[in-house]
Structure formats: C-alpha cells, structure tokens
Amino acid sequence: MDFDTFRKCFFPHTYLAQDPADDADDKLAKKNRDDLSDPSKREETQAMIQERLKKLETKLKLKFQNCYHSVRKAFLQLDGDYDGYITVEDILKYFGNETELNYNDLLKLMIDHDTNK
C-alpha cells in the first residue's frame, strides 16, 4: 500500500486537502515512482538503481572486512536474535543511524544474493 492509498483509506479528511509532499524524501520518492512509470526513463532509472546497489554492496563489504577477521564472528554479531538468519533489520541495527542505508536497497541486495530468496 503506497502513501496515497494509505492516506485515502485511513485519513480521508486529509486526503481531500491535497497537501504538498512533506519533505524532500517524499518529493524524491514521488519523482522516482514517476520515472519508473515513464517508459523513456526506465532504463536510466534502472541503471541508477544498479549503481546505487553496487555502492551499497561495496560499503557493506568494506565495513564487515575491516571490523571482523572471522566470518562466523561477523555473522553471529549481526544475527541479533540468534535465529540463524541475518535480516535487513539486523544490518540496520548494526549500522545505527547511518543515513545512507536504505531499507529497500538492503532488501533488494539481500534477495539478489540469497539463493533461497
């Protein structure tokens, strides 16, 4: 459910007001949605997303390799609930308030690398 649908369903009194986007992130998200729906910009947008995912993967590799000498130790440190799986939430907790990490980018990266999806 996107923001507009959510607002229409649960906050109908604000939906009719047609408020402008709350902040820069909302405006950027709307632009990205519009770009994805525009066939002429689709390839450019996909290339931008792939580049962003490559940068994120490189950043994660560097951080983990610099902080841990053992793969097992790194995995156990990230697996906060000790269920044997690392989730996007586990990685976000590890990085704390790092603003460059995006939940959806991390999720896409993990799905792409997980053979079980």
Backbone as a chain_set.jsonl record, in Angstrom:
{"seq": "MDFDTFRKCFFPHTYLAQDPADDADDKLAKKNRDDLSDPSKREETQAMIQERLKKLETKLKLKFQNCYHSVRKAFLQLDGDYDGYITVEDILKYFGNETELNYNDLLKLMIDHDTNK", "coords": {"N": [[0.86, -1.167, 0.0], [0.715, 2.078, -0.961], [1.679, 5.456, -0.004], [-0.299, 7.362, -0.686], [-2.624, 5.79, -1.011], [-2.828, 4.695, 1.541], [-3.258, 7.028, 3.03], [-5.683, 7.87, 1.92], [-7.396, 5.77, 2.665], [-7.235, 5.604, 5.523], [-7.045, 8.176, 6.546], [-9.106, 9.992, 5.523], [-10.019, 12.621, 5.719], [-7.762, 14.204, 5.423], [-6.962, 13.54, 2.932], [-8.519, 14.793, 1.038], [-7.625, 17.358, 1.198], [-5.301, 17.592, -0.277], [-2.504, 17.898, 0.395], [0.79, 19.247, 0.004], [3.885, 17.485, -0.701], [5.533, 16.193, 2.191], [8.284, 16.427, 2.777], [11.669, 16.551, 1.467], [12.356, 13.869, 0.971], [9.885, 12.642, 0.413], [9.211, 13.989, -1.942], [11.295, 13.151, -3.605], [10.8, 10.388, -3.651], [8.328, 10.371, -4.954], [9.093, 11.432, -7.439], [10.821, 9.388, -8.274], [8.993, 7.258, -8.486], [7.4, 8.259, -10.539], [9.3, 8.389, -12.579], [9.872, 5.676, -12.919], [7.483, 4.803, -13.964], [7.459, 6.012, -16.387], [8.171, 5.069, -19.557], [10.299, 5.987, -21.153], [12.27, 6.781, -19.395], [12.899, 4.575, -17.957], [15.118, 2.758, -18.376], [17.293, 4.383, -17.718], [16.722, 4.902, -15.033], [16.822, 2.31, -13.954], [19.518, 1.746, -14.339], [20.604, 3.631, -12.609], [19.669, 2.652, -10.15], [20.954, 0.151, -10.065], [23.623, 1.007, -9.919], [23.56, 2.306, -7.438], [23.047, 0.1, -5.773], [25.409, -1.374, -6.165], [27.292, 0.343, -5.001], [26.358, 0.281, -2.362], [26.748, -2.419, -1.715], [29.547, -2.587, -1.888], [30.235, -0.847, 0.189], [29.19, -2.231, 2.422], [30.762, -4.573, 2.32], [33.36, -3.539, 2.769], [33.052, -2.452, 5.363], [32.401, -4.736, 6.911], [34.656, -6.382, 6.441], [36.7, -4.844, 7.49], [36.081, -4.724, 10.174], [35.854, -7.293, 11.174], [37.607, -10.359, 11.536], [36.892, -12.922, 11.291], [34.492, -14.827, 9.614], [32.414, -16.222, 10.818], [32.27, -14.951, 13.311], [31.481, -12.366, 12.555], [28.974, -12.944, 11.419], [27.556, -13.978, 13.647], [27.589, -11.73, 15.285], [26.012, -9.946, 13.842], [23.567, -11.319, 13.708], [21.282, -10.674, 15.644], [19.034, -11.765, 17.022], [19.637, -14.402, 17.158], [18.627, -16.422, 15.453], [19.69, -17.703, 13.339], [19.613, -16.439, 10.938], [20.303, -13.556, 8.997], [18.765, -10.523, 8.858], [17.346, -7.676, 7.124], [16.719, -5.815, 9.04], [18.499, -6.555, 11.073], [20.96, -5.77, 9.983], [20.518, -3.025, 9.697], [20.285, -2.308, 12.4], [22.892, -2.81, 13.231], [24.349, -0.852, 11.835], [23.304, 1.419, 12.905], [22.505, 4.813, 13.119], [23.117, 5.446, 10.49], [22.68, 7.295, 7.653], [22.833, 6.774, 4.946], [22.0, 4.24, 4.347], [19.434, 2.375, 2.946], [16.359, 0.856, 3.469], [14.889, -0.579, 1.481], [16.82, -0.862, -0.532], [18.723, -2.437, 0.786], [17.163, -4.725, 1.238], [16.634, -5.568, -1.416], [19.252, -6.113, -2.236], [19.929, -8.207, -0.497], [18.037, -10.152, -1.231], [18.817, -10.605, -3.864], [21.294, -11.814, -3.467], [20.776, -14.03, -1.919], [20.377, -17.393, -2.245], [18.108, -18.85, -1.703], [16.177, -16.98, -1.824]], "CA": [[0.0, 0.0, 0.0], [1.531, 3.288, -1.027], [1.317, 6.522, 0.923], [-1.568, 7.982, -1.063], [-3.704, 4.844, -0.71], [-2.924, 4.65, 3.0], [-3.878, 8.272, 3.488], [-7.073, 7.871, 1.476], [-8.154, 4.776, 3.44], [-7.237, 5.784, 6.973], [-7.124, 9.588, 6.885], [-9.81, 10.596, 4.388], [-10.165, 14.06, 5.884], [-6.557, 14.869, 4.914], [-6.79, 13.201, 1.518], [-9.201, 15.787, 0.223], [-6.912, 18.633, 1.276], [-4.217, 17.565, -1.263], [-1.31, 18.519, 0.961], [2.024, 19.023, -0.753], [4.774, 16.497, -0.096], [6.002, 16.628, 3.499], [9.687, 16.828, 2.791], [12.439, 16.23, 0.269], [12.296, 12.434, 0.719], [8.612, 12.359, -0.248], [9.297, 14.507, -3.305], [12.194, 12.267, -4.337], [10.087, 9.121, -3.858], [7.318, 10.603, -5.991], [9.803, 11.568, -8.709], [11.298, 8.064, -8.651], [7.821, 6.492, -8.943], [7.015, 8.8, -11.842], [10.329, 7.989, -13.542], [9.714, 4.258, -13.2], [6.298, 4.597, -14.782], [7.724, 6.611, -17.696], [8.998, 4.112, -20.307], [11.506, 6.605, -21.714], [13.272, 6.949, -18.333], [13.028, 3.318, -17.221], [16.48, 2.225, -18.45], [18.149, 5.297, -16.953], [16.42, 4.69, -13.618], [17.347, 1.003, -13.582], [20.976, 1.877, -14.262], [20.885, 4.377, -11.384], [19.423, 1.743, -9.03], [22.044, -0.825, -10.052], [24.822, 1.688, -9.425], [23.357, 2.52, -6.002], [23.201, -1.199, -5.106], [26.825, -1.727, -6.191], [27.954, 1.157, -3.979], [25.943, -0.23, -1.06], [27.428, -3.697, -1.506], [30.955, -2.282, -1.621], [30.304, -0.253, 1.522], [28.987, -3.306, 3.395], [31.938, -5.446, 2.311], [34.469, -2.856, 3.441], [32.753, -2.33, 6.792], [32.499, -6.046, 7.553], [36.02, -6.88, 6.353], [37.565, -4.055, 8.364], [35.712, -4.888, 11.575], [35.86, -8.696, 11.589], [38.59, -11.236, 10.902], [36.256, -14.219, 11.165], [33.153, -14.76, 9.035], [31.474, -16.711, 11.833], [32.126, -13.902, 14.326], [30.689, -11.295, 11.95], [27.597, -13.416, 11.288], [26.945, -14.051, 14.981], [27.414, -10.367, 15.781], [24.876, -9.347, 13.133], [22.344, -12.071, 13.994], [20.943, -10.231, 16.991], [18.055, -12.613, 17.694], [20.214, -15.752, 17.156], [17.756, -17.375, 14.778], [20.432, -18.306, 12.244], [19.4, -15.658, 9.726], [20.536, -12.116, 9.081], [17.7, -9.802, 8.17], [17.633, -6.271, 6.847], [16.649, -5.125, 10.328], [19.75, -6.824, 11.794], [22.011, -4.923, 9.408], [20.218, -1.633, 10.05], [20.641, -2.137, 13.815], [24.346, -2.786, 13.315], [24.854, 0.412, 11.331], [22.776, 2.501, 13.721], [21.853, 5.963, 12.492], [23.72, 5.756, 9.196], [21.59, 7.771, 6.805], [22.981, 6.339, 3.565], [21.411, 2.918, 4.165], [18.03, 2.395, 2.592], [15.764, -0.453, 3.74], [14.537, -1.26, 0.232], [18.059, -1.236, -1.219], [19.273, -3.587, 1.509], [16.296, -5.872, 0.971], [16.905, -5.996, -2.792], [20.598, -6.676, -2.249], [19.898, -9.493, 0.19], [17.272, -11.088, -2.056], [19.642, -10.947, -5.023], [22.424, -12.668, -3.073], [20.297, -15.213, -1.209], [19.963, -18.409, -3.225], [16.752, -19.285, -1.354], [15.318, -15.791, -1.955]], "C": [[0.901, 1.223, 0.0], [0.95, 4.368, -0.108], [-0.051, 7.11, 0.599], [-2.761, 7.083, -0.748], [-3.929, 4.755, 0.793], [-3.66, 5.876, 3.528], [-5.354, 8.311, 3.106], [-7.935, 6.93, 2.315], [-8.313, 5.159, 4.909], [-7.32, 7.238, 7.433], [-7.853, 10.347, 5.776], [-9.96, 12.112, 4.501], [-8.936, 14.814, 5.384], [-6.362, 14.608, 3.436], [-7.412, 14.263, 0.617], [-8.471, 17.126, 0.2], [-5.794, 18.731, 0.241], [-2.988, 18.323, -0.768], [-0.116, 18.294, 0.05], [2.886, 17.987, -0.029], [5.386, 17.064, 1.177], [7.442, 17.129, 3.48], [10.374, 16.375, 1.508], [12.381, 14.739, -0.062], [11.006, 12.047, 0.01], [8.637, 12.827, -1.702], [10.177, 13.607, -4.173], [11.517, 10.929, -4.63], [9.04, 9.264, -4.953], [7.975, 10.724, -7.366], [10.285, 10.207, -9.193], [10.157, 7.185, -9.155], [7.401, 6.953, -10.326], [8.013, 8.375, -12.924], [10.188, 6.515, -13.909], [8.509, 3.979, -14.082], [6.461, 5.179, -16.189], [8.66, 5.683, -18.474], [10.29, 4.714, -20.844], [12.62, 6.751, -20.678], [13.569, 5.656, -17.598], [14.461, 2.783, -17.227], [17.45, 3.081, -17.634], [17.959, 5.073, -15.449], [16.969, 3.351, -13.145], [18.863, 1.032, -13.451], [21.378, 2.605, -12.978], [20.715, 3.476, -10.155], [20.539, 0.71, -8.938], [23.336, -0.217, -9.528], [24.743, 1.91, -7.917], [23.538, 1.217, -5.227], [24.657, -1.648, -5.088], [27.598, -0.948, -5.123], [27.625, 0.649, -2.583], [26.661, -1.534, -0.745], [28.897, -3.487, -1.178], [31.133, -1.726, -0.213], [30.151, -1.324, 2.607], [30.203, -4.217, 3.473], [33.105, -4.807, 3.057], [34.261, -2.786, 4.946], [32.946, -3.67, 7.496], [33.926, -6.575, 7.539], [36.955, -6.129, 7.279], [37.287, -4.307, 9.838], [35.837, -6.328, 12.065], [36.906, -9.477, 10.813], [37.997, -12.616, 10.652], [34.839, -14.044, 10.616], [32.116, -15.173, 10.068], [31.216, -15.629, 12.884], [31.268, -12.751, 13.798], [29.227, -11.703, 11.857], [26.893, -13.428, 12.637], [26.708, -12.664, 15.568], [26.202, -9.706, 15.133], [23.554, -10.016, 13.477], [21.927, -11.812, 15.442], [19.957, -11.12, 17.728], [18.456, -14.089, 17.67], [19.286, -16.796, 16.55], [18.441, -18.046, 13.585], [20.279, -17.584, 10.922], [19.729, -14.191, 10.0], [19.458, -11.444, 8.246], [18.152, -8.371, 7.896], [17.647, -5.486, 8.152], [17.921, -5.328, 11.138], [20.874, -5.92, 11.278], [21.773, -3.464, 9.76], [20.542, -1.352, 11.518], [22.149, -2.006, 13.971], [24.909, -1.428, 12.891], [24.296, 1.61, 12.079], [22.097, 3.579, 12.918], [22.468, 6.371, 11.162], [22.623, 6.1, 8.195], [21.684, 7.267, 5.372], [22.338, 4.977, 3.306], [19.917, 3.038, 3.954], [17.479, 0.99, 2.772], [15.5, -1.219, 2.449], [15.772, -1.682, -0.553], [18.698, -2.452, -0.543], [18.467, -4.848, 1.237], [16.557, -6.425, -0.426], [18.259, -6.675, -2.883], [20.61, -8.061, -1.616], [19.13, -10.539, -0.628], [18.093, -11.536, -3.265], [20.755, -11.928, -4.674], [21.995, -13.951, -2.37], [19.773, -16.228, -2.221], [18.558, -18.929, -2.952], [15.714, -18.198, -1.512], [14.552, -15.548, -0.689]], "O": [[1.754, 1.374, 0.875], [-0.121, 4.205, 0.478], [-0.866, 7.332, 1.495], [-3.791, 7.561, -0.273], [-5.066, 4.74, 1.263], [-4.562, 5.771, 4.36], [-6.186, 8.745, 3.903], [-9.076, 7.258, 2.641], [-9.403, 5.048, 5.47], [-7.634, 7.5, 8.594], [-7.28, 11.245, 5.159], [-10.022, 12.808, 3.487], [-9.061, 15.962, 4.959], [-5.672, 15.367, 2.756], [-6.875, 14.582, -0.444], [-8.672, 17.933, -0.708], [-5.371, 19.837, -0.094], [-2.502, 19.252, -1.413], [-0.022, 17.256, -0.605], [2.629, 17.66, 1.129], [5.716, 18.247, 1.25], [7.766, 18.142, 4.101], [9.73, 15.879, 0.584], [12.358, 14.37, -1.236], [11.025, 11.216, -0.897], [8.139, 12.133, -2.589], [9.851, 13.333, -5.328], [11.644, 10.396, -5.733], [8.885, 8.372, -5.788], [7.469, 10.18, -8.347], [10.178, 9.895, -10.379], [10.319, 6.452, -10.13], [7.081, 6.134, -11.188], [7.622, 8.042, -14.043], [10.362, 6.141, -15.069], [8.512, 3.026, -14.861], [5.675, 4.864, -17.083], [9.821, 5.524, -18.095], [11.285, 4.002, -20.976], [13.792, 6.838, -21.043], [14.411, 5.64, -16.701], [14.968, 2.392, -16.176], [18.322, 2.554, -16.943], [18.929, 5.058, -14.69], [17.523, 3.263, -12.05], [19.424, 0.411, -12.549], [22.365, 2.246, -12.336], [21.522, 3.531, -9.228], [21.022, 0.422, -7.843], [24.064, -0.861, -8.772], [25.728, 1.728, -7.203], [24.118, 1.222, -4.141], [25.104, -2.24, -4.106], [28.448, -1.505, -4.43], [28.499, 0.589, -1.717], [27.132, -1.728, 0.376], [29.433, -4.14, -0.283], [32.073, -2.092, 0.492], [30.89, -1.327, 3.592], [30.63, -4.593, 4.565], [33.758, -5.454, 3.876], [35.189, -3.033, 5.717], [33.577, -3.737, 8.551], [34.369, -7.16, 8.527], [37.905, -6.71, 7.803], [38.174, -4.119, 10.671], [35.918, -6.554, 13.272], [37.078, -9.294, 9.608], [38.551, -13.395, 9.877], [34.079, -13.206, 11.103], [31.063, -14.547, 10.182], [30.075, -15.418, 13.296], [30.423, -12.224, 14.522], [28.337, -10.914, 12.175], [25.767, -12.946, 12.76], [25.723, -12.453, 16.277], [25.452, -8.99, 15.796], [22.522, -9.346, 13.533], [22.185, -12.618, 16.336], [20.033, -11.224, 18.953], [17.688, -14.94, 18.118], [19.169, -17.911, 17.06], [17.831, -18.868, 12.901], [20.759, -18.061, 9.894], [19.469, -13.665, 11.082], [19.27, -11.766, 7.073], [19.195, -7.924, 8.373], [18.481, -4.603, 8.348], [18.383, -4.407, 11.812], [21.646, -5.372, 12.065], [22.715, -2.742, 10.087], [21.025, -0.267, 11.844], [22.627, -1.186, 14.754], [25.838, -0.915, 13.515], [24.784, 2.724, 11.892], [21.206, 3.292, 12.119], [22.35, 7.527, 10.754], [21.742, 5.283, 7.926], [20.694, 7.329, 4.643], [22.15, 4.6, 2.149], [19.225, 3.728, 4.702], [18.07, 0.028, 2.281], [15.857, -2.392, 2.343], [15.775, -2.745, -1.175], [19.154, -3.378, -1.214], [19.036, -5.92, 1.03], [16.686, -7.638, -0.592], [18.394, -7.707, -3.54], [21.232, -8.983, -2.144], [19.548, -11.695, -0.698], [18.065, -12.707, -3.641], [21.119, -12.776, -5.49], [22.799, -14.875, -2.244], [18.834, -15.944, -2.965], [17.884, -19.399, -3.869], [14.517, -18.443, -1.358], [13.779, -14.593, -0.609]]}, "num_chains": 1, "name": "protein.A"}
